[in-house]
Structures are given as C-alpha cells and as structure tokens.
C-alpha cells in the first residue's frame, strides 16, 4: 500500500509519530496525540517541508494519507480548499502577509476535518509577523492545524516554539539517499552514489545533481577553483566565476517558471480578448507578479551561491581527511588526485581557517551581504597560503 510518508528518507522516528497523530485525530477529533501547532526542524534537505506536507495530506485524506486519492493529490499541488502551503519567495514574511493569511483560514474546514496551514519558512517571519501568528496559534478550539518548518529551533521565536510540538528531522544517510535515487528515480547506482555523496544527504540536491548535467559540470568548475587561487587577480576571477555560474543556474531554473506563471495570470484576466479586465486589474497584477518573481530570483541566486560554497567547503574538508590519512571518508572521490596534491602542499591549521572563512561568507550572505563582494573577500582569504 502506498503512503504519503513513503518519500521521507531516513525519518522513521518522525513518520511513526505523524501517522499515529493522524489516525487518532480522524475528522478533527481532539486527542492527546494531536495538537494544532507543530514545528518541523532539520538541516536543509532533510525534508522538513515534505514531512509537513505529508502530514497535511494524512490529516485530510479519508485513508490517513494513501497518496492516491483526490484529497491527497489536491493537497500536494496546493489545490485543496483545506490545505494551504505558504512558500516564501522573498527574504522575509511580513505581518501584512500573515494578517491576510489569517482572514483566509478563519472559516471552518470545508470537508469537516482539519484546515491545515504549512509554513515552509517560519524562520523568515518578521517579529511582528510572528506575533500576529502567535495569536492565531493560541486560539483554543480552532480546527486549524499549523505546521511550521525551520532549520533549527533557535530560528523561531521562543513564544512560538513553546506552543508547538517539536519534531527534529535527521540528515538521511548516504546509503538511504542512494537507495531512493536508485529505486524511485531509476538512477544508475554509480551516479546515485556520487550524487548522494556530494550532496551530503540532501535528497533534493542529490536528485538535482543526478539528473542535471549543467549542475554537474558547474560543480566541476567550482571544485577546480581552489587549485587556481594564486594571485589577487586569480582570486577575483574565481569569485566572478562562482557568482556567474550560480546566477546562470538560478536563472535557468526560474525563467521557465516565470513565463508559465505570467501566462496563467494573463489567461485568468482574459488575455487575447482585448479584455477590459486585462487593462484594469490585469496589468497591475502582472506587475505585482513580476516584482515577486524578481525577489524570488534574488533568493534563488543566493541559494545557488550558498550551494556552491557548500561544495567548496567539502573540498577543504576532504583535504583535512587527506591530512588525517582518511582517504576513504572523502566526499569528493572524483577529485582524489587533486585533493591529495593540495594536501601535500598545505598545513592543517590554514585549511581549518579556510573552512571557517567559507562558513563566515555563508553567514554574511544569509544576512543579505552583496554576493560578489562577499565572494571576492572569501576568495582572497582562500588564496592566502
Ligand atoms: Zn488519500
């Protein structure tokens, strides 16, 4: 029998809790297992939002999340009247958005069970937005279930997290990720293992690497950068290369999505029929959508740079492994020769410093620092002997 929880890799401990909560709370019954605020935390790629969406499906499916019925499908594709998935495209969730959301979810569930709100980036709530949300979570006796997701507990205001039942997801093992890629995505075992390794248990990224040749060739270029860092000029060039590749990759992924969205919106306003609708409400709506898309593109570029920096960090990590003689524990087994040669010419303390420099650059980027300048500063640090 299929289940919405099948896709959660290496999270058996969580699946058990969610399944029993869903079963116990059939049709909106208040039980001990069931509470109306949950917080899913876990490192990127552990599948915290997939877990939350699966739970939402299980709550509204007549069969506890069969993954094949109409309710299950509609919930997954945001087409279910009782399930709302909030994905943030911008860098923060503002109080206006939360207020609007609260009016939308104020009425009773249409099917008589639960109304479920999945918030994928609860760590991006501004303080006032979090406070507005808090009031809704505290309201007793509602039929709305809040499923909040964040990287760690510390990313969420204490007032909110103290009212949520907390579930911590684990990073799935390399073996578990490899298995899923082979069994579910029909990827060859060698490619699956390579992708699982270089993505360090991040299932989405692993699938992306395994199925996307551009991503793999970009990674190759990024992973050669440490060997090319000599002069100041080469450091600046490396920063430019990294930002260019990340931007290109992000744009490639967002452009087709942008076009489809605009097309859909224009259709909704009656495009082609020289409609008055298009002239009045339509063009304003398109402008707003374009603004949203721009902010999403900015975020995707940042995410893409962050991914490249994570890749780069694995290079230096592997150099430390080589120093320690732990060749077998290398992530980048495809770069064994390069890493060994780099290791023979470097000392452990400086390599440790380089890893910290990368982490620091990631923190700066997360706090909205300008990407190119941040990467230039980083590459200069990495170029230092
Ligand atoms: Zn179902």
Boltz pocket constraint, residues with backbone or C-beta under 6 A from the ligand:
constraints:
  - pocket:
      binder: B
      contacts: [[A, 57], [A, 61], [A, 62], [A, 63], [A, 64], [A, 65], [A, 66], [A, 67], [A, 68], [A, 69], [A, 70], [A, 71], [A, 72], [A, 73]]
      max_distance: 6.0
